[in-house]
């Protein structure tokens, strides 16, 4: 369940069941507080891989994993990973705080000061 004290700025939407696309992910993470990303251990046409998301978050200014203490950033959380046994782990470079499970509550702040994403993911070429 997502709960917040305000609406997401700019009327941003989202996307699901799509392979990794850095430009699409930049658009989704720009000017918003939270991006919920569908990812699996191995990427496909329908899912980004954990490694692609880790790379994107690690190399994109203004984007951090959910649970980071950094303020003014878009936070990224992971869903759609399959079974609980298939969930990403810190060994995958994804903190446990960024892995959404049934019943997870995420509180959003009223204001967001996310910065535009300027740094390309290394795997983007």
DSSP file (Angstrom, degrees, kcal/mol; ACC not computed):
  #  RESIDUE AA STRUCTURE BP1 BP2  ACC     N-H-->O    O-->H-N    N-H-->O    O-->H-N    TCO  KAPPA ALPHA  PHI   PSI    X-CA   Y-CA   Z-CA
    1    1 A X              0   0    0      0, 0.0   105,-1.2     0, 0.0     2,-0.5   0.000 360.0 360.0 360.0 133.9    0.0    0.0    0.0
    2    2 A X  E     +a  106   0A   0    103,-0.2     2,-0.4   105,-0.0   105,-0.2  -0.900 360.0 179.5-104.2 132.2    1.3    3.4   -0.9
    3    3 A X  E     +a  107   0A   0    103,-2.7   105,-1.5    -2,-0.5     2,-0.3  -0.997   5.0 164.8-134.9 135.2    0.2    6.3    1.4
    4    4 A X  E     -a  108   0A   0     -2,-0.4   105,-0.1   103,-0.3   103,-0.1  -0.962  43.2-130.4-147.1 165.2    1.2    9.9    1.2
    5    5 A X  S    S+     0   0    0    103,-1.4     2,-0.3    -2,-0.3   105,-0.1   0.376  94.3  21.9 -95.7   4.2    0.2   13.3    2.5
    6    6 A X  S    S-     0   0    0    103,-0.2     2,-0.2   102,-0.1   102,-0.1  -0.969  86.3 -93.2-158.0 168.9    0.2   14.8   -1.0
    7    7 A X        -     0   0    0     -2,-0.3     2,-0.2     1,-0.1     3,-0.1  -0.502  51.6 -89.8 -86.3 160.3   -0.2   13.8   -4.7
    8    8 A X    >   -     0   0    0     -2,-0.2     3,-1.1     4,-0.1    -1,-0.1  -0.494  53.0-108.7 -67.0 135.1    2.7   13.1   -6.9
    9    9 A X  G >  S+     0   0    0      1,-0.2     3,-1.1    -2,-0.2    -1,-0.1  -0.281  94.0  17.1 -67.3 149.6    3.9   16.3   -8.6
   10   10 A X  G 3  S-     0   0    0      1,-0.2    -1,-0.2    -3,-0.1    22,-0.1   0.569 113.4 -88.3  72.6   9.7    3.3   16.9  -12.3
   11   11 A X  G <   -     0   0    0     -3,-1.1    -1,-0.2     1,-0.1    -2,-0.1   0.845  66.1-171.8  58.8  34.0    0.6   14.2  -12.6
   12   12 A X    <   -     0   0    0     -3,-1.1    -1,-0.1    19,-0.2    -4,-0.1  -0.220   6.2-161.2 -61.6 147.1    3.4   11.6  -13.4
   13   13 A X        -     0   0    0      1,-0.0     2,-0.3     0, 0.0    -1,-0.1  -0.142   5.5-138.3-106.6-153.7    2.3    8.2  -14.5
   14   14 A X        -     0   0    0     -2,-0.1     2,-0.3    21,-0.1    23,-0.1  -0.886   1.8-136.7-156.0-175.1    4.1    5.0  -14.6
   15   15 A X        -     0   0    0     21,-0.3     2,-0.3    -2,-0.3    23,-0.2  -0.971  13.7-169.5-149.7 159.0    4.8    1.9  -16.6
   16   16 A X        +     0   0    0     -2,-0.3     3,-0.1     1,-0.2    31,-0.1  -0.968  59.5  29.7-149.5 164.9    5.0   -1.8  -16.0
   17   17 A X  S    S+     0   0    0     -2,-0.3     2,-0.4     1,-0.2    30,-0.2   0.923  83.5 126.4  48.2  54.6    6.0   -5.1  -17.7
   18   18 A X        -     0   0    0     28,-0.4    30,-0.4    20,-0.2    28,-0.3  -0.996  60.4-114.0-136.9 145.7    8.7   -3.5  -19.8
   19   19 A X        -     0   0    0     26,-1.7    29,-0.3    -2,-0.4     2,-0.2  -0.100  59.6 -61.9 -65.3 174.1   12.4   -4.3  -20.3
   20   20 A X        +     0   0    0     27,-0.4     2,-0.3    24,-0.3    -1,-0.2  -0.398  57.1 168.5 -65.7 129.9   15.0   -1.9  -19.1
   21   21 A X     >  -     0   0    0     -2,-0.2     4,-2.7    -3,-0.1     5,-0.2  -0.864  19.8-161.7-142.9 103.6   14.9    1.5  -21.0
   22   22 A X  H  > S+     0   0    0     -2,-0.3     4,-2.6     1,-0.2     5,-0.2   0.868  91.3  51.2 -58.2 -40.3   17.1    4.1  -19.3
   23   23 A X  H  > S+     0   0    0      2,-0.2     4,-1.9     1,-0.2    -1,-0.2   0.895 111.9  47.0 -67.8 -37.5   15.3    7.0  -21.1
   24   24 A X  H  > S+     0   0    0     -3,-0.2     4,-2.2     2,-0.2    -2,-0.2   0.922 113.0  48.9 -66.3 -43.5   11.9    5.8  -19.9
   25   25 A X  H  X S+     0   0    0     -4,-2.7     4,-2.1     1,-0.2    -2,-0.2   0.876 109.0  53.3 -65.8 -36.5   13.2    5.3  -16.4
   26   26 A X  H  X S+     0   0    0     -4,-2.6     4,-1.1    -5,-0.2    91,-0.2   0.926 109.7  48.8 -60.0 -44.2   14.7    8.8  -16.4
   27   27 A X  H  < S+     0   0    0     -4,-1.9     3,-0.3     1,-0.2    -2,-0.2   0.896 112.7  47.5 -63.2 -40.3   11.3   10.2  -17.4
   28   28 A X  H  < S+     0   0    0     -4,-2.2    -1,-0.2     1,-0.2    -2,-0.2   0.840 115.8  44.1 -70.3 -33.5    9.5    8.2  -14.7
   29   29 A X  H >< S+     0   0    0     -4,-2.1     3,-0.8    -5,-0.2     2,-0.5   0.552  89.6 101.7 -90.7  -7.8   12.0    9.3  -12.0
   30   30 A X  T 3< S-     0   0    0     -4,-1.1    86,-0.1    -3,-0.3     3,-0.1  -0.662  96.5  -4.1 -82.6 123.7   12.2   12.9  -12.9
   31   31 A X  T 3  S+     0   0    0     -2,-0.5     2,-0.3     1,-0.2    -1,-0.2   0.700 110.8  99.2  74.8  21.0   10.2   15.2  -10.7
   32   32 A X    <   -     0   0    0     -3,-0.8    -1,-0.2   -24,-0.1     3,-0.1  -0.901  67.7-134.4-135.0 165.8    8.6   12.6   -8.5
   33   33 A X  S    S+     0   0    0     -2,-0.3    42,-2.9     1,-0.2     2,-0.4   0.779  84.9  27.3 -89.3 -29.5    9.2   11.1   -5.1
   34   34 A X  E     -b   75   0B   0     40,-0.2     2,-0.5    -6,-0.1    -1,-0.2  -0.996  51.3-171.0-144.0 132.5    8.8    7.4   -5.8
   35   35 A X  E     -b   76   0B   0     40,-2.8    42,-2.5    -2,-0.4     2,-0.6  -0.991  13.5-156.8-120.8 121.0    9.3    5.1   -8.8
   36   36 A X  E     -b   77   0B   0     -2,-0.5     2,-0.4    40,-0.2   -21,-0.3  -0.885  17.9-161.9-100.1 117.3    8.1    1.5   -8.4
   37   37 A X  E     -b   78   0B   0     40,-3.4    42,-2.8    -2,-0.6     2,-0.7  -0.858  17.8-138.4-113.5 132.8   10.0   -0.7  -10.8
   38   38 A X  E     +b   79   0B   0     -2,-0.4    10,-1.4   -23,-0.2     2,-0.3  -0.782  42.6 158.5 -84.7 114.0    9.2   -4.2  -12.0
   39   39 A X  E     -e   48   0C   0     40,-2.2     2,-0.3    -2,-0.7    10,-0.2  -0.976  25.1-166.1-143.9 153.8   12.5   -6.2  -12.1
   40   40 A X  E     -e   49   0C   0      8,-2.7    10,-1.4    -2,-0.3    41,-0.1  -0.865  40.9-103.2-131.3 165.7   13.8   -9.7  -12.0
   41   41 A X  S    S+     0   0    0     40,-0.3     2,-0.5    -2,-0.3    10,-0.4   0.924 115.5  37.8 -55.5 -46.2   17.2  -11.3  -11.4
   42   42 A X  S    S-     0   0    0      7,-0.1    -1,-0.2     8,-0.1     5,-0.0  -0.941  92.7-129.7-110.2 123.7   17.5  -11.9  -15.2
   43   43 A X        +     0   0    0     -2,-0.5     2,-0.3    -3,-0.1     5,-0.2  -0.223  32.7 165.4 -68.4 159.6   16.2   -9.1  -17.5
   44   44 A X        -     0   0    0      3,-3.0   -24,-0.3   -26,-0.1     3,-0.3  -0.857  57.1 -76.0-154.7-174.2   13.9   -9.8  -20.4
   45   45 A X  S    S+     0   0    0     -2,-0.3   -26,-1.7     1,-0.2     3,-0.1   0.720 133.3  39.6 -65.2 -20.4   11.6   -7.9  -22.8
   46   46 A X  S    S+     0   0    0    -28,-0.3   -28,-0.4     1,-0.2     2,-0.4   0.559 119.0  39.4-107.0 -10.9    9.1   -7.7  -19.9
   47   47 A X        -     0   0    0     -3,-0.3    -3,-3.0   -30,-0.2   -27,-0.4  -0.998  68.7-131.3-143.9 136.6   11.4   -7.0  -16.9
   48   48 A X  E     -e   39   0C   0    -10,-1.4    -8,-2.7   -30,-0.4     2,-0.2  -0.441  38.1-113.6 -69.5 157.7   14.5   -5.0  -16.1
   49   49 A X  E  >  -e   40   0C   0    -10,-0.2     4,-2.1    -2,-0.1    -8,-0.2  -0.604  17.3-116.7 -90.6 158.6   17.2   -6.9  -14.4
   50   50 A X  H  > S+     0   0    0    -10,-1.4     4,-2.9    -9,-0.2     5,-0.2   0.905 118.0  53.9 -56.7 -41.4   18.3   -6.2  -10.8
   51   51 A X  H  > S+     0   0    0    -10,-0.4     4,-2.6     1,-0.2    -1,-0.2   0.896 106.5  50.5 -63.0 -41.4   21.7   -5.3  -12.2
   52   52 A X  H  > S+     0   0    0      2,-0.2     4,-2.3     1,-0.2    -1,-0.2   0.904 113.7  44.9 -63.7 -41.1   20.3   -2.8  -14.7
   53   53 A X  H  X S+     0   0    0     -4,-2.1     4,-2.8     2,-0.2     5,-0.3   0.916 112.5  51.4 -69.8 -42.5   18.3   -1.1  -11.9
   54   54 A X  H  X S+     0   0    0     -4,-2.9     4,-2.5     1,-0.2    -2,-0.2   0.927 112.6  46.7 -58.4 -45.0   21.3   -1.1   -9.6
   55   55 A X  H  X S+     0   0    0     -4,-2.6     4,-1.5     2,-0.2    67,-0.2   0.921 112.2  49.8 -62.9 -45.9   23.4    0.5  -12.3
   56   56 A X  H  X S+     0   0    0     -4,-2.3     4,-0.7     1,-0.2     3,-0.4   0.945 114.6  43.3 -59.8 -49.8   20.7    3.1  -13.1
   57   57 A X  H >< S+     0   0    0     -4,-2.8     3,-0.7     1,-0.2     6,-0.3   0.913 114.2  51.3 -63.8 -42.5   20.3    4.1   -9.5
   58   58 A X  H 3< S+     0   0    0     -4,-2.5    -1,-0.2    -5,-0.3    -2,-0.2   0.726 118.7  35.8 -68.5 -21.8   24.0    4.2   -8.8
   59   59 A X  H 3< S+     0   0    0     -4,-1.5     2,-0.6    -3,-0.4    -1,-0.2   0.330  97.4  90.4-115.6   7.5   24.8    6.4  -11.8
   60   60 A X  S X< S-     0   0    0     -3,-0.7     3,-1.4    -4,-0.7    57,-0.1  -0.916  71.2-131.3-114.2 117.5   21.8    8.7  -11.9
   61   61 A X  T 3  S+     0   0    0     -2,-0.6    57,-0.1     1,-0.2    58,-0.1  -0.367  91.7  21.4 -62.6 136.5   21.9   12.0  -10.0
   62   62 A X  T 3  S+     0   0    0      1,-0.2    12,-2.8    55,-0.1     2,-0.4   0.576 102.3 102.1  83.4   9.9   18.8   12.6   -7.9
   63   63 A X  E <   +c   74   0B   0     -3,-1.4     2,-0.3    -6,-0.3    -3,-0.2  -0.995  39.8 160.5-130.4 130.5   17.8    9.0   -7.7
   64   64 A X  E     -c   75   0B   0     10,-2.5    12,-2.2    -2,-0.4     2,-0.2  -0.911  43.4 -91.4-138.4 163.6   18.4    6.7   -4.7
   65   65 A X  E >   -c   76   0B   0     -2,-0.3     3,-2.1    10,-0.2    12,-0.2  -0.536  55.0 -90.4 -75.0 147.4   16.9    3.4   -3.5
   66   66 A X  T 3  S+     0   0    0     10,-2.7    -1,-0.1     1,-0.3     3,-0.1  -0.331 116.8  41.0 -53.7 134.0   13.9    3.6   -1.1
   67   67 A X  T 3  S+     0   0    0      1,-0.4    -1,-0.3     3,-0.1     2,-0.1   0.154  81.2 131.9 105.7 -16.4   15.3    3.7    2.4
   68   68 A X    <   -     0   0    0     -3,-2.1    -1,-0.4     1,-0.1    -4,-0.1  -0.404  57.9-139.1 -65.1 144.3   18.1    6.0    1.6
   69   69 A X        +     0   0    0     -3,-0.1    -1,-0.1    -2,-0.1    -3,-0.0   0.562  66.9 117.9 -80.8  -8.7   18.4    8.9    4.0
   70   70 A X        -     0   0    0      1,-0.1     3,-0.4     2,-0.0     2,-0.3  -0.334  57.1-143.5 -60.6 137.4   19.2   11.3    1.2
   71   71 A X  S    S+     0   0    0      1,-0.2     3,-0.1    41,-0.0    -1,-0.1  -0.712  73.1  30.4-102.9 155.9   16.6   14.0    0.8
   72   72 A X  S    S+     0   0    0     -2,-0.3    43,-0.4     1,-0.3     2,-0.3   0.673  92.4 119.2  76.1  17.6   15.2   15.6   -2.3
   73   73 A X  S    S-     0   0    0     -3,-0.4     2,-0.5    41,-0.2    -1,-0.3  -0.823  70.6-112.7-114.0 152.8   15.7   12.4   -4.4
   74   74 A X  E     - c   0  63B   0    -12,-2.8   -10,-2.5    -2,-0.3     2,-0.4  -0.728  37.3-140.4 -76.2 130.1   13.4   10.2   -6.3
   75   75 A X  E     -bc  34  64B   0    -42,-2.9   -40,-2.8    -2,-0.5     2,-0.5  -0.789   9.1-148.0 -97.6 137.5   13.3    6.8   -4.4
   76   76 A X  E     -bc  35  65B   0    -12,-2.2   -10,-2.7    -2,-0.4     2,-0.3  -0.896  14.7-175.9-107.9 131.8   13.3    3.6   -6.4
   77   77 A X  E     -b   36   0B   0    -42,-2.5   -40,-3.4    -2,-0.5     2,-0.4  -0.926  18.3-131.0-124.4 151.9   11.5    0.5   -5.1
   78   78 A X  E     +bd  37  99B   0     20,-3.4    22,-2.4    -2,-0.3     2,-0.2  -0.873  32.0 155.2-109.6 132.0   11.4   -3.0   -6.7
   79   79 A X  E     +b   38   0B   0    -42,-2.8   -40,-2.2    -2,-0.4    22,-0.1  -0.785  50.9  53.0-132.9-178.6    8.3   -5.2   -7.2
   80   80 A X        +     0   0    0     -2,-0.2     3,-0.1   -42,-0.2    -1,-0.1   0.739  61.6 136.3  66.8  25.3    7.4   -8.0   -9.7
   81   81 A X        -     0   0    0      1,-0.3     2,-0.4    -3,-0.1   -40,-0.3   0.457  64.2-117.2 -87.0  -0.8   10.5  -10.0   -8.8
   82   82 A X  S    S+     0   0    0    -42,-0.1    -1,-0.3     3,-0.0    -2,-0.1  -0.859  70.4   4.3 103.8-137.3    8.6  -13.4   -8.6
   83   83 A X  S >  S-     0   0    0     -2,-0.4     3,-1.4    -3,-0.1     4,-0.3  -0.295  79.1-101.9 -80.0 167.8    8.4  -15.3   -5.4
   84   84 A X  G >  S+     0   0    0      1,-0.3     3,-1.2     2,-0.2    -1,-0.1   0.848 124.5  57.6 -57.4 -34.1    9.8  -14.2   -2.1
   85   85 A X  G 3  S+     0   0    0      1,-0.2    -1,-0.3     0, 0.0    -3,-0.0   0.720 104.6  52.2 -69.2 -20.3   12.8  -16.5   -2.6
   86   86 A X  G <  S+     0   0    0     -3,-1.4    -1,-0.2     2,-0.0   -45,-0.2   0.380  82.6 123.2 -96.1   3.1   13.5  -14.6   -5.9
   87   87 A X  S <  S-     0   0    0     -3,-1.2   -47,-0.1    -4,-0.3    -4,-0.0  -0.280  70.5-100.9 -64.0 148.3   13.5  -11.2   -4.3
   88   88 A X        -     0   0    0    -49,-0.1     2,-0.3     7,-0.1    -1,-0.1  -0.293  41.1-163.4 -66.0 158.2   16.7   -9.0   -4.7
   89   89 A X    > > -     0   0    0     -3,-0.1     3,-1.9     1,-0.0     5,-1.7  -0.836  39.6 -92.2-134.5 170.8   19.1   -8.9   -1.8
   90   90 A X  G > 5S+     0   0    0      1,-0.3     3,-1.6    -2,-0.3     5,-0.1   0.808 123.6  65.6 -55.4 -28.7   22.0   -6.7   -0.7
   91   91 A X  G 3 5S+     0   0    0      1,-0.3    -1,-0.3     2,-0.1     4,-0.1   0.775  99.9  51.7 -64.3 -24.5   24.2   -9.1   -2.6
   92   92 A X  G < 5S-     0   0    0     -3,-1.9    -1,-0.3     2,-0.3    -2,-0.2   0.442 125.2-106.4 -86.2  -1.9   22.5   -7.9   -5.7
   93   93 A X  T < 5S+     0   0    0     -3,-1.6     2,-0.5    -4,-0.3    -3,-0.2   0.623  87.5 118.0  84.3  13.8   23.2   -4.3   -4.8
   94   94 A X      < -     0   0    0     -5,-1.7    -2,-0.3   -29,-0.0    -1,-0.2  -0.959  63.0-131.6-115.8 116.0   19.6   -3.7   -3.8
   95   95 A X    >   -     0   0    0     -2,-0.5     3,-2.1     1,-0.1     4,-0.3  -0.338  18.5-120.1 -66.7 148.3   18.9   -2.8   -0.2
   96   96 A X  G >  S+     0   0    0      1,-0.3     3,-1.6     2,-0.2    -1,-0.1   0.816 111.9  65.9 -56.0 -31.7   16.2   -4.7    1.6
   97   97 A X  G 3  S+     0   0    0      1,-0.3    -1,-0.3   -31,-0.0    -2,-0.1   0.689  98.1  54.0 -65.8 -17.3   14.4   -1.4    2.3
   98   98 A X  G <  S+     0   0    0     -3,-2.1   -20,-3.4   -21,-0.1     2,-0.7   0.401  86.6  93.1 -97.3   1.5   13.9   -1.0   -1.5
   99   99 A X  B <   -d   78   0B   0     -3,-1.6     2,-0.3    -4,-0.3   -20,-0.1  -0.854  67.8-149.3-100.5 110.9   12.1   -4.4   -2.0
  100  100 A X        +     0   0    0    -22,-2.4     2,-0.3    -2,-0.7   -20,-0.1  -0.621  18.8 179.7 -83.1 135.9    8.4   -4.0   -1.7
  101  101 A X    >   -     0   0    0     -2,-0.3     3,-2.6   -22,-0.1   -22,-0.0  -0.819  45.3 -65.0-126.0 166.2    6.5   -7.0   -0.3
  102  102 A X  T 3  S+     0   0    0     -2,-0.3    -1,-0.1     1,-0.3     0, 0.0  -0.302 125.4  18.4 -52.9 128.6    2.8   -7.6    0.3
  103  103 A X  T 3  S+     0   0    0      1,-0.3    -1,-0.3    -3,-0.0     2,-0.1   0.362  85.6 149.4  89.7  -4.2    1.7   -5.1    3.0
  104  104 A X    <   -     0   0    0     -3,-2.6     2,-0.5     1,-0.0    -1,-0.3  -0.405  33.4-152.1 -62.8 134.6    4.6   -2.8    2.7
  105  105 A X        -     0   0    0     -2,-0.1     2,-0.5  -103,-0.1  -103,-0.2  -0.933  10.7-170.7-111.2 133.9    3.7    0.8    3.5
  106  106 A X  E     -a    2   0A   0   -105,-1.2  -103,-2.7    -2,-0.5     2,-0.5  -0.988   8.8-154.2-124.9 121.7    5.5    3.7    2.0
  107  107 A X  E     -a    3   0A   0     -2,-0.5     2,-0.3  -105,-0.2  -103,-0.3  -0.852  10.0-155.4 -99.8 127.8    4.9    7.2    3.2
  108  108 A X  E     -a    4   0A   0   -105,-1.5  -103,-1.4    -2,-0.5     2,-0.1  -0.764  14.6-123.3-100.3 145.7    5.5   10.1    0.8
  109  109 A X        -     0   0    0     -2,-0.3  -103,-0.2     2,-0.2   -76,-0.1  -0.433  21.5-117.5 -81.0 161.6    6.3   13.6    1.8
  110  110 A X  S    S+     0   0    0     -2,-0.1     2,-0.3  -105,-0.1    -1,-0.1   0.896  96.9  44.4 -66.4 -41.0    4.2   16.5    0.7
  111  111 A X        -     0   0    0   -105,-0.1     2,-0.4  -103,-0.0   -39,-0.2  -0.811  64.7-167.6-109.5 146.4    7.0   18.2   -1.2
  112  112 A X        -     0   0    0     -2,-0.3   -79,-0.1   -81,-0.1   -38,-0.1  -0.998  12.0-177.3-130.1 137.2    9.6   16.7   -3.6
  113  113 A X        +     0   0    0     -2,-0.4   -39,-0.1   -40,-0.1   -80,-0.0  -0.179  23.5 165.6-122.8  39.8   12.7   18.4   -4.9
  114  114 A X        -     0   0    0    -41,-0.2     2,-0.3     1,-0.1   -41,-0.2  -0.260  29.6-135.3 -57.7 141.3   13.9   15.6   -7.2
  115  115 A X        -     0   0    0    -43,-0.4   -41,-0.2   -53,-0.2   -84,-0.2  -0.707  28.4 -93.1 -96.4 150.4   16.6   16.8   -9.6
  116  116 A X        -     0   0    0     -2,-0.3     2,-0.5   -86,-0.1    -1,-0.1  -0.312  43.9-108.6 -59.2 145.3   16.5   15.8  -13.3
  117  117 A X        +     0   0    0    -91,-0.2    -1,-0.1     1,-0.2   -55,-0.1  -0.678  47.5 162.6 -78.8 121.2   18.5   12.7  -14.1
  118  118 A X        +     0   0    0     -2,-0.5     2,-0.5   -57,-0.1    -1,-0.2   0.621  47.7  80.8-113.2 -20.7   21.7   13.8  -16.0
  119  119 A X  S    S-     0   0    0    -58,-0.1     2,-0.1   -63,-0.1   -60,-0.1  -0.793  72.2-135.4 -99.6 127.5   24.0   10.8  -15.7
  120  120 A X        -     0   0    0     -2,-0.5     2,-0.2     1,-0.1    -2,-0.1  -0.469  26.6-102.9 -78.7 148.9   23.5    7.8  -18.1
  121  121 A X    >   -     0   0    0     -2,-0.1     3,-2.1     1,-0.1     4,-0.4  -0.497  28.6-126.1 -67.5 137.6   23.6    4.3  -16.8
  122  122 A X  G >  S+     0   0    0      1,-0.3     3,-1.0   -67,-0.2    -1,-0.1   0.814 109.3  57.1 -58.0 -32.7   26.9    2.6  -17.8
  123  123 A X  G 3  S+     0   0    0      1,-0.2    -1,-0.3   -71,-0.1    -2,-0.1   0.572  87.7  79.5 -76.3  -7.2   25.2   -0.3  -19.5
  124  124 A X  G <         0   0    0     -3,-2.1    -1,-0.2     1,-0.1    -2,-0.2   0.751 360.0 360.0 -73.5 -22.9   23.4    2.2  -21.8
  125  125 A X    <         0   0    0     -3,-1.0    -3,-0.1    -4,-0.4    -2,-0.1   0.446 360.0 360.0  94.8 360.0   26.4    2.5  -24.0
